[in-house]
Structure formats: C-alpha cells, structure tokens
Amino acid sequence: MTGGFPTSRASSPMPSYHAVLAVDTEKYTRTSSHHQQILSSTLRRVLARAFERSGLDHIWREARFPQSTGDGYLVGVPPEHLPSLIHPLLDNLQFELEETQSELASHDRELRLRLRASLELGPLPDSGGTGPVDGIGQAMNDTHRLLDSARLRQALDQSHPDITLLTAMLSRRVYEDAVLGGYVGVNELLFQPVHVHTPEKEYEAEGYLYVPRPSERDSGGGPAPERAPAPQEPSGDAAANTDHPAPAPSAPDSAAANARDGSHQIVQGQTIHGAVRMTNTDNSRTQRGGVGSISGGVGSVVTDPQAPVHTGSGEQHNGPQFGNTGSVNYVGGDNSGTVRGDTTVDSEHDDEADGRQ
C-alpha cells in the first residue's frame, strides 16, 4: 500500500524507445520459388547499400532485433536516428532499387523488386538479442498494420512499375515527432495524410504516405490511350444550338482543293481563317472566293474583306470575281444554275414551283 491507496500490481520499467523500419516485397508469392530466392537475397543487399549510402552503415550493422521474413525485413534503430530513416534513407532505397533492376532483368526481364515500407516509434524491449520478447510490443504491431494497409498497397499498385519502386507509410507519431519537429530534410507537404483502417485487425489510425519517386501507372511509355471517336455531325435542334468551335485542324489535311478548268471545290472540315484563294489550272489568274458548302453549326468565319461571307447552312457561293473560263454551279431554294466568268447566268426553275405561282 502506498499513500493509503491499494494497488493491484507494482509498476514496471518501460522499455527504451526504438524506431522500427519494416519493408515488404510486392507480389512476392506470385513469383516462382527460384525467383523468390533471388528477390530475398537481393532485398537484404539493397537495404545494406541504402544504409551505407545514407551514412548509416554502422546502424545497419548494429540493428536491434533484425527479422527476415523471406519477402520482407525489419530492423529496430535507436530513436535519435529516426529522421535519417526517413531522409535520406527512403530516397536512397528507391535509388538502390533502380540500380538493381538491370541485374534482376538478367534473370527474367519481368522480374522486379518493389517494396512497401513502414515506420513507427515506441517502447520495445531489447536484450541485445538474447531475450525471447525482444521487439514485442504495440509499436511492432502498428508497424505491421501500416505495412499491410490497403492505402499503402494501393499507392504502389497504382504507380508505374518501372518508376516507383518504393512507397512508405509513417505513423502519426513518427510524422509529428520527426517531420513536424523539423528534424527531417524533406518538406512536410510531401507527406500525404491518409486514413488507415484494417477492420479484421481492429486497427484504425492516421498515417502519412511518402513516395520518393511518384508516378502514375500509365505514364512512362505505357500504351497510348485510345483515340476518341470522331464527333458526329449534329442534326436538328442540336445543330442550331452548337456553339463550340471545332478543334484546330492539322496541316496538311485541314483542307483539300480540287481545281478543274477554273471551277474549284474547297473541302474544309474545320474553321477557315482568312480568304480562300483559287488559281486556275494554267496558273493564269488567282481569284478570291468564300466558303462553299457549310454543314452543321457555324462558329466564327474570318475572311478577306474583298470576299464577304454569309454564314449559315446550305450551298453558298460568295466572291466578287470568277475566272474568264471558270464556272460555278449553284443551288438556291427552288432555283439552280451556273455562274460563268463572263457573268452569264443560266438558271432553271422548278416547273412545279412555277405552276404554283
């Protein structure tokens, strides 16, 4: 009894804090047994190189309660080294994974080593490798929950397999103590807050996603997206209400001209800017013309001031001048005929229409 109040048990000393780093290989069990052996040996070598590149080779050699699971690896580190486990270690781990891809491709060009990583901080027992409970505690459990979270798996799965080779999840404690504390040499905005929920483990927490080299799965040489189908020409009321300009045409297919003895046809599927100029087949004369046949909705038509254009639908022939030997057929309502270069007009009237007048 202490201070007059009964106690159920005596207080116990709390274990020292440790930072915990765990990594796991993507789709490990989907590979052959031979490839699993290659990936496992490569994983440990890549981790050692990343620690060395980060100036933490002595930490790697003295790691607490190291554990290998075949497809993954886990180490405990003194808490003062936690900032360096975030940066530069994670970025260097991405680099070393990139460096080893050519070696893996020599075994099988489809073989890749892509990792998920998680970081947690908390009190964990450590007897120096002799005790049966080394590394056992809530911090260790949370490290694995973060590592197996759907959000972390999704981040790796939705990235390009040849660009993003590592995604990492930090616990809220790690983020607040190391990142927000200003000890990590990476901008805090690069860490994305996510909700981690694992119902089967009754685990729910806030995590922070960090991707050293982000990408999207269809980037970097993936299959080109299917070309959108050509827009259908509007009809009826839809044609009248169409006010969106068509995409800019690509030369040289934006227009085609067919010249035959001074009569010309311009086929234009997009927007015409400027005057339409026509040249006889003998190159003896150049005339200005307007827009011939306009179908569908009409946006803006910009033309030469010497060749006014009326916009609308139907057959339209505009222009102040035609060649000496040129001719243009026209249709206007019930009338049709030919306009020749000498201004002669031959017209035909609808007999039935004349009978109605």
SVG drawing of the C-alpha trace seen along z (x, -y; Angstrom):
<svg xmlns="http://www.w3.org/2000/svg" viewBox="-50 -44 80 67">
<polyline fill="none" stroke="black" stroke-width="0.4" points="0.0,0.0 1.3,-3.4 -0.1,-6.7 -3.1,-4.9 -4.5,-3.6 -4.4,0.1 -2.5,1.0 -3.2,4.1 0.5,4.6 3.8,2.9 4.9,0.5 7.3,1.9 10.1,0.1 9.2,-1.0 11.5,0.4 13.6,-2.0 12.1,-3.7 13.1,-2.3 12.4,-3.4 11.2,-0.5 11.6,-0.1 9.8,2.7 9.8,3.5 7.8,6.0 8.2,7.2 5.3,6.6 3.7,9.8 6.4,12.0 4.3,15.2 3.3,14.8 6.8,15.5 8.5,18.9 10.5,20.4 13.7,19.7 12.8,16.1 11.8,15.8 15.3,16.8 16.7,14.2 14.4,11.5 15.2,12.4 18.9,12.2 18.7,9.0 16.5,7.4 19.0,7.6 21.8,6.4 19.8,3.4 18.9,2.4 22.6,2.6 23.6,0.4 20.9,-2.1 22.0,-2.4 25.6,-2.8 24.7,-5.4 22.8,-7.3 25.8,-7.2 24.1,-4.7 26.2,-1.6 27.1,-1.3 23.4,-1.5 22.7,1.4 25.4,3.5 24.2,2.8 20.4,3.0 18.2,4.2 16.0,7.3 16.5,7.8 13.9,10.0 13.8,11.6 10.5,13.0 11.7,14.0 9.7,11.4 10.5,8.7 12.9,7.4 12.6,5.4 15.1,3.6 15.0,1.6 17.1,-1.5 17.9,-3.9 15.3,-6.8 17.8,-9.5 18.4,-8.1 14.7,-8.2 14.9,-11.3 17.7,-9.7 15.5,-6.6 13.0,-8.9 15.5,-11.0 17.9,-10.3 17.3,-6.5 14.0,-6.2 15.2,-8.1 18.4,-6.1 16.5,-2.9 14.5,-4.0 17.8,-4.7 19.3,-1.3 16.2,0.5 16.6,-1.3 20.2,-0.3 19.4,3.4 16.7,3.7 19.2,4.5 20.6,7.3 17.1,8.7 16.3,8.4 19.3,10.7 17.4,13.5 14.0,12.5 13.0,9.3 9.7,9.3 11.3,9.7 11.2,6.6 11.9,5.8 9.3,3.2 8.9,2.5 6.4,1.1 7.9,-0.3 6.5,-1.5 8.0,-3.4 6.8,-3.5 8.2,-4.6 7.6,-3.3 8.9,-1.4 10.1,2.1 12.1,4.5 15.7,5.2 18.0,7.5 20.7,7.4 19.4,10.5 19.2,12.9 15.7,12.3 12.6,14.1 10.5,10.9 12.8,8.6 10.9,6.2 7.5,7.3 5.0,4.5 2.4,2.2 4.9,0.3 5.8,3.5 2.2,4.4 1.4,0.9 4.4,1.2 3.0,4.3 -0.5,2.8 0.8,-0.2 2.9,2.0 -0.1,4.2 -2.6,1.3 -4.7,1.1 -3.7,-2.5 0.0,-1.7 -0.6,1.2 -2.8,-0.9 -0.2,-3.6 2.3,-1.1 -0.1,0.7 -1.3,-2.5 2.2,-3.7 4.3,-2.8 6.2,0.5 9.4,-0.8 9.4,-4.2 8.1,-4.0 9.8,-1.1 9.1,-2.2 6.1,-3.6 6.3,-4.3 3.9,-4.9 4.8,-6.8 2.8,-6.6 1.3,-9.8 3.8,-9.8 6.7,-9.5 5.3,-12.3 4.7,-14.6 8.0,-14.0 10.4,-13.8 8.8,-15.6 6.8,-18.4 9.6,-18.6 11.8,-19.9 14.4,-17.1 13.8,-15.6 15.3,-17.3 12.2,-16.9 9.3,-19.3 6.4,-18.2 3.9,-18.8 5.4,-15.8 3.7,-13.6 0.1,-12.8 -2.2,-12.2 -4.3,-9.0 -6.8,-7.1 -5.6,-3.6 -8.4,-1.1 -7.9,2.6 -11.2,4.0 -10.0,7.6 -7.3,6.4 -9.5,3.8 -6.9,1.2 -7.6,-2.4 -5.1,-5.2 -3.8,-8.2 -0.8,-7.5 1.3,-9.7 2.2,-8.4 5.6,-9.2 6.7,-8.3 10.3,-9.2 9.6,-8.9 5.9,-9.3 4.3,-8.2 1.1,-7.0 0.7,-3.5 0.0,-4.6 3.0,-7.0 6.5,-6.5 5.9,-4.6 2.6,-2.8 0.1,-2.1 -1.2,-5.2 -4.8,-6.0 -7.4,-5.1 -8.2,-7.9 -11.5,-9.4 -14.1,-8.7 -14.7,-11.4 -17.5,-13.7 -20.8,-13.1 -22.3,-16.0 -25.2,-17.4 -28.7,-17.4 -32.0,-19.2 -32.1,-21.4 -28.7,-20.2 -27.2,-21.7 -28.8,-25.0 -27.5,-25.1 -23.9,-24.1 -21.7,-27.0 -18.4,-25.2 -15.6,-25.7 -14.1,-22.5 -10.6,-21.6 -7.9,-23.3 -7.2,-21.3 -3.8,-19.7 -2.0,-20.5 -1.9,-19.4 -5.3,-17.5 -7.2,-20.5 -8.3,-21.5 -8.2,-20.0 -8.8,-21.7 -9.8,-20.3 -9.3,-22.6 -10.6,-21.8 -10.7,-24.4 -11.3,-27.2 -14.0,-25.6 -12.9,-24.9 -14.0,-22.9 -12.7,-23.6 -13.3,-20.8 -12.8,-22.1 -13.8,-20.2 -12.8,-22.7 -12.6,-26.5 -11.4,-28.7 -9.4,-31.7 -8.6,-34.2 -9.7,-34.3 -9.9,-31.3 -7.8,-31.9 -8.3,-29.8 -5.9,-29.5 -6.8,-28.3 -5.0,-25.1 -3.0,-27.2 -1.9,-29.5 -3.0,-32.4 -5.2,-34.0 -5.9,-33.9 -9.3,-34.7 -10.7,-35.1 -13.6,-33.1 -15.6,-32.4 -17.0,-29.4 -18.8,-26.9 -21.0,-24.4 -21.5,-24.8 -23.0,-22.0 -24.0,-21.9 -23.5,-24.8 -21.3,-27.7 -19.0,-29.4 -16.8,-32.4 -15.8,-32.8 -12.9,-35.2 -12.4,-36.1 -10.9,-38.6 -12.7,-42.0 -12.9,-41.6 -14.9,-38.4 -17.7,-38.8 -19.2,-35.6 -22.7,-34.8 -22.7,-32.2 -25.4,-29.5 -26.2,-26.2 -26.8,-25.1 -25.0,-25.8 -23.3,-29.2 -21.1,-30.8 -19.6,-34.2 -16.9,-36.2 -16.6,-39.3 -15.0,-37.6 -14.6,-34.4 -12.1,-33.4 -12.7,-34.1 -13.2,-30.4 -14.4,-29.4 -17.9,-28.4 -19.7,-27.7 -22.9,-25.6 -25.3,-26.9 -28.5,-25.8 -30.6,-28.3 -34.0,-27.2 -36.0,-26.1 -33.5,-27.7 -30.3,-26.3 -28.0,-27.3 -24.4,-28.2 -22.4,-31.3 -19.7,-31.8 -16.7,-34.1 -18.4,-36.3 -21.3,-36.9 -23.7,-34.9 -26.3,-33.1 -28.1,-30.1 -30.9,-29.2 -33.5,-26.5 -36.7,-27.0 -38.7,-24.3 -41.5,-23.7 -43.8,-22.5 -43.0,-25.6 -43.7,-27.8 -47.0,-26.2 -47.9,-27.1 -47.1,-30.8"/>
</svg>
